[in-house]
Amino acid sequence: VDDADAEAPRQSVTEYLNSEVMPTLQKCLSAAARVRPANVTRFVADALAGKKVDKESAEEEEEDEEDEERQPTREFLNASAVPDLLPVLNKIARDRPKDPIKVLAKLLGERAEQNVL
């Protein structure tokens, strides 16, 4: 077998997620951090699926606090997004689907539905 026919080495999990998932996911998480929807998982799933999500279409958290008193972004995302994201990202890293963004949107949508029930 010559080198041209040899299969390319498989990317590490970090390389795979950084190249295939993170750029799009980071944009969606940034939008969620700005909008602060009540259901972050649903918001991110919809954004990943290409559905229109904006400040007007998202059901927002009640804003009794002043902007300066809002929970810091990292804390907000750690509390609202990370618990649903970690198991889904682990599954995607393990399975390496052809269209990881589509699978991420689908799995997060399913988790969002479970959280509502």
Backbone as CSV, one residue per row, in Angstrom:
resi,resn,N_x,N_y,N_z,CA_x,CA_y,CA_z,C_x,C_y,C_z
1,VAL,0.862,-1.180,0.000,0.000,0.000,0.000,0.898,1.229,0.000
2,ASP,0.677,2.120,-0.941,1.518,3.311,-0.948,0.893,4.392,-0.070
3,ASP,1.695,5.376,0.304,1.275,6.385,1.267,0.048,7.163,0.815
4,ALA,-0.114,7.381,-0.478,-1.259,8.141,-0.983,-2.567,7.406,-0.717
5,ASP,-2.527,6.067,-0.659,-3.723,5.283,-0.408,-3.994,5.070,1.070
6,ALA,-2.999,5.337,1.883,-3.161,5.114,3.314,-4.199,6.083,3.871
7,GLU,-4.951,5.608,4.832,-5.977,6.434,5.448,-5.310,7.491,6.316
8,ALA,-5.841,8.703,6.277,-5.295,9.777,7.101,-5.508,9.430,8.570
9,PRO,-4.558,9.819,9.409,-4.731,9.519,10.832,-5.964,10.220,11.383
10,ARG,-6.612,9.567,12.298,-7.826,10.108,12.900,-7.465,11.292,13.797
11,GLN,-8.255,12.360,13.701,-8.030,13.525,14.548,-8.263,13.162,16.009
12,SER,-7.570,13.868,16.896,-7.850,13.698,18.317,-9.250,14.256,18.593
13,VAL,-9.795,13.904,19.725,-11.120,14.392,20.097,-11.125,15.926,20.118
14,THR,-10.101,16.507,20.701,-10.018,17.964,20.783,-9.959,18.584,19.392
15,GLU,-9.130,18.036,18.523,-9.031,18.557,17.154,-10.369,18.436,16.432
16,TYR,-11.018,17.295,16.600,-12.308,17.066,15.945,-13.342,18.092,16.407
17,LEU,-13.503,18.222,17.722,-14.500,19.156,18.241,-14.147,20.598,17.884
18,ASN,-12.866,20.949,17.979,-12.455,22.321,17.651,-12.692,22.663,16.182
19,SER,-12.524,21.702,15.308,-12.692,22.000,13.886,-14.134,21.837,13.403
20,GLU,-14.851,20.879,13.933,-16.180,20.544,13.399,-17.353,21.144,14.170
21,VAL,-17.154,21.454,15.445,-18.293,21.827,16.289,-18.137,23.210,16.930
22,MET,-16.997,23.469,17.514,-16.855,24.638,18.371,-17.091,25.990,17.704
23,PRO,-16.638,26.234,16.485,-16.900,27.571,15.916,-18.394,27.920,15.871
24,THR,-19.196,26.986,15.432,-20.645,27.222,15.351,-21.267,27.259,16.742
25,LEU,-20.852,26.338,17.603,-21.403,26.284,18.958,-21.065,27.559,19.728
26,GLN,-19.860,28.069,19.577,-19.477,29.295,20.282,-20.358,30.474,19.875
27,LYS,-20.694,30.576,18.602,-21.577,31.657,18.150,-22.947,31.541,18.817
28,CYS,-23.463,30.325,18.882,-24.782,30.108,19.487,-24.762,30.393,20.983
29,LEU,-23.693,29.983,21.664,-23.580,30.239,23.098,-23.408,31.730,23.383
30,SER,-22.692,32.420,22.529,-22.543,33.875,22.688,-23.897,34.567,22.558
31,ALA,-24.685,34.130,21.588,-26.024,34.694,21.413,-26.890,34.392,22.639
32,ALA,-26.800,33.179,23.152,-27.577,32.810,24.340,-27.154,33.650,25.544
33,ALA,-25.871,33.917,25.665,-25.388,34.728,26.782,-25.902,36.163,26.684
34,ARG,-26.040,36.671,25.465,-26.580,38.031,25.276,-28.074,38.076,25.574
35,VAL,-28.806,37.101,25.042,-30.268,37.100,25.142,-30.750,36.605,26.501
36,ARG,-30.023,35.651,27.090,-30.385,35.040,28.378,-31.782,34.412,28.348
37,PRO,-32.022,33.479,27.415,-33.341,32.842,27.352,-33.582,31.964,28.576
38,ALA,-34.840,31.734,28.897,-35.184,30.883,30.032,-34.725,29.447,29.790
39,ASN,-34.805,28.973,28.542,-34.377,27.620,28.213,-33.196,27.725,27.235
40,VAL,-31.991,27.756,27.791,-30.783,27.919,26.982,-30.590,26.738,26.047
41,THR,-30.874,25.545,26.524,-30.697,24.354,25.691,-31.579,24.428,24.450
42,ARG,-32.825,24.818,24.602,-33.744,24.955,23.459,-33.236,26.062,22.527
43,PHE,-32.819,27.180,23.083,-32.321,28.307,22.293,-31.129,27.860,21.441
44,VAL,-30.163,27.184,22.053,-28.967,26.740,21.325,-29.338,25.690,20.287
45,ALA,-30.212,24.750,20.643,-30.645,23.721,19.686,-31.297,24.368,18.463
46,ASP,-32.166,25.333,18.700,-32.837,26.019,17.591,-31.837,26.799,16.742
47,ALA,-30.910,27.487,17.388,-29.900,28.250,16.644,-29.040,27.323,15.791
48,LEU,-28.639,26.193,16.349,-27.832,25.227,15.602,-28.607,24.640,14.425
49,ALA,-29.915,24.498,14.603,-30.757,23.928,13.547,-31.093,24.956,12.473
50,GLY,-30.633,26.180,12.666,-30.869,27.217,11.665,-32.190,27.933,11.828
51,LYS,-32.868,27.703,12.940,-34.127,28.406,13.183,-33.816,29.822,13.649
52,LYS,-34.697,30.736,13.338,-34.489,32.129,13.729,-34.642,32.258,15.239
53,VAL,-33.591,32.721,15.866,-33.635,32.994,17.300,-33.057,34.389,17.516
54,ASP,-33.821,35.212,18.160,-33.347,36.550,18.483,-34.009,36.982,19.775
55,LYS,-33.698,38.169,20.179,-34.204,38.668,21.458,-35.731,38.674,21.502
56,GLU,-36.361,38.963,20.378,-37.814,39.023,20.363,-38.457,37.627,20.350
57,SER,-37.802,36.666,19.698,-38.421,35.344,19.567,-38.118,34.421,20.740
58,ALA,-37.111,34.737,21.528,-36.756,33.880,22.664,-37.571,34.294,23.887
59,GLU,-38.023,33.297,24.616,-38.677,33.583,25.885,-37.560,33.911,26.864
60,GLU,-37.512,35.150,27.294,-36.394,35.595,28.116,-36.666,35.399,29.597
61,GLU,-35.546,35.332,30.366,-35.665,35.312,31.812,-36.237,36.646,32.251
62,GLU,-36.884,36.651,33.371,-37.389,37.920,33.879,-36.204,38.788,34.252
63,GLU,-36.298,40.038,33.897,-35.184,40.945,34.133,-35.518,41.912,35.255
64,ASP,-35.569,41.396,36.476,-35.806,42.242,37.632,-34.527,42.961,38.047
65,GLU,-33.398,42.373,37.690,-32.111,42.922,38.094,-31.629,43.925,37.058
66,GLU,-30.784,44.826,37.498,-30.113,45.725,36.578,-29.059,44.925,35.825
67,ASP,-28.684,45.372,34.620,-27.673,44.683,33.823,-26.379,44.480,34.588
68,GLU,-25.972,45.453,35.414,-24.722,45.328,36.154,-24.772,44.189,37.164
69,GLU,-25.959,43.827,37.607,-26.111,42.787,38.620,-26.377,41.420,38.007
70,ARG,-26.361,41.328,36.704,-26.591,40.041,36.043,-25.487,39.068,36.387
71,GLN,-25.844,37.818,36.381,-24.872,36.758,36.615,-23.800,36.843,35.532
72,PRO,-22.532,36.726,35.892,-21.480,36.759,34.875,-21.717,35.685,33.809
73,THR,-21.297,35.992,32.588,-21.557,35.106,31.450,-21.099,33.681,31.701
74,ARG,-19.876,33.497,32.169,-19.356,32.140,32.400,-20.229,31.385,33.390
75,GLU,-20.607,32.043,34.475,-21.465,31.397,35.472,-22.828,31.057,34.875
76,PHE,-23.387,31.984,34.112,-24.683,31.758,33.475,-24.635,30.526,32.569
77,LEU,-23.629,30.460,31.686,-23.524,29.327,30.762,-23.193,28.032,31.485
78,ASN,-22.328,28.100,32.500,-22.013,26.891,33.269,-23.256,26.318,33.941
79,ALA,-24.115,27.185,34.422,-25.319,26.727,35.106,-26.419,26.305,34.144
80,SER,-26.518,26.984,33.004,-27.675,26.761,32.138,-27.402,25.910,30.902
81,ALA,-26.177,25.877,30.412,-25.895,25.174,29.157,-25.018,23.939,29.352
82,VAL,-24.018,24.049,30.191,-23.022,22.973,30.318,-23.622,21.630,30.739
83,PRO,-24.571,21.593,31.688,-25.110,20.277,32.077,-25.717,19.486,30.915
84,ASP,-26.305,20.166,29.940,-26.866,19.479,28.779,-25.828,19.293,27.675
85,LEU,-24.890,20.218,27.573,-23.893,20.140,26.500,-22.881,19.018,26.681
86,LEU,-22.388,18.830,27.895,-21.306,17.864,28.094,-21.637,16.443,27.622
87,PRO,-22.767,15.865,28.037,-23.051,14.509,27.562,-23.262,14.436,26.051
88,VAL,-23.843,15.487,25.484,-24.080,15.504,24.040,-22.757,15.624,23.280
89,LEU,-21.871,16.498,23.740,-20.560,16.635,23.094,-19.740,15.356,23.237
90,ASN,-19.858,14.693,24.379,-19.165,13.405,24.548,-19.655,12.386,23.528
91,LYS,-20.966,12.335,23.323,-21.528,11.395,22.346,-21.052,11.725,20.938
92,ILE,-21.045,13.004,20.592,-20.597,13.418,19.261,-19.117,13.100,19.066
93,ALA,-18.311,13.351,20.080,-16.878,13.048,19.989,-16.654,11.552,19.820
94,ARG,-17.457,10.758,20.486,-17.327,9.303,20.405,-17.814,8.773,19.050
95,ASP,-18.960,9.270,18.579,-19.577,8.742,17.356,-19.048,9.396,16.071
96,ARG,-18.595,10.635,16.173,-18.095,11.401,15.029,-19.027,11.337,13.813
97,PRO,-20.234,11.851,13.980,-21.193,11.811,12.867,-20.729,12.670,11.696
98,LYS,-21.283,12.368,10.516,-20.943,13.134,9.304,-21.303,14.602,9.435
99,ASP,-22.446,14.889,10.030,-22.907,16.264,10.215,-23.080,16.518,11.716
100,PRO,-21.983,16.821,12.413,-22.062,16.947,13.875,-22.957,18.085,14.353
101,ILE,-23.075,19.160,13.585,-23.924,20.279,14.004,-25.391,19.860,13.979
102,LYS,-25.784,19.143,12.943,-27.163,18.657,12.849,-27.475,17.703,14.006
103,VAL,-26.540,16.818,14.303,-26.728,15.860,15.400,-26.757,16.606,16.736
104,LEU,-25.881,17.581,16.911,-25.861,18.375,18.136,-27.197,19.082,18.335
105,ALA,-27.724,19.689,17.287,-29.019,20.370,17.366,-30.122,19.387,17.758
106,LYS,-30.116,18.224,17.129,-31.152,17.215,17.410,-31.078,16.728,18.864
107,LEU,-29.877,16.386,19.315,-29.725,15.862,20.670,-30.024,16.923,21.727
108,LEU,-29.608,18.161,21.482,-29.922,19.225,22.424,-31.427,19.511,22.443
109,GLY,-32.064,19.436,21.278,-33.509,19.603,21.218,-34.226,18.547,22.042
110,GLU,-33.753,17.311,21.948,-34.339,16.217,22.750,-34.144,16.465,24.234
111,ARG,-32.955,16.928,24.618,-32.688,17.228,26.032,-33.549,18.388,26.513
112,ALA,-33.752,19.385,25.657,-34.582,20.524,26.019,-36.020,20.068,26.294
113,GLU,-36.514,19.147,25.476,-37.870,18.603,25.681,-37.947,17.833,26.993
114,GLN,-36.924,17.054,27.314,-36.901,16.299,28.565,-36.891,17.238,29.764
115,ASN,-36.191,18.372,29.636,-36.102,19.323,30.739,-37.432,20.009,31.013
116,VAL,-38.276,20.106,29.984,-39.572,20.772,30.136,-40.563,19.852,30.832
117,LEU,-40.455,18.562,30.590,-41.410,17.596,31.138,-41.346,17.476,32.629
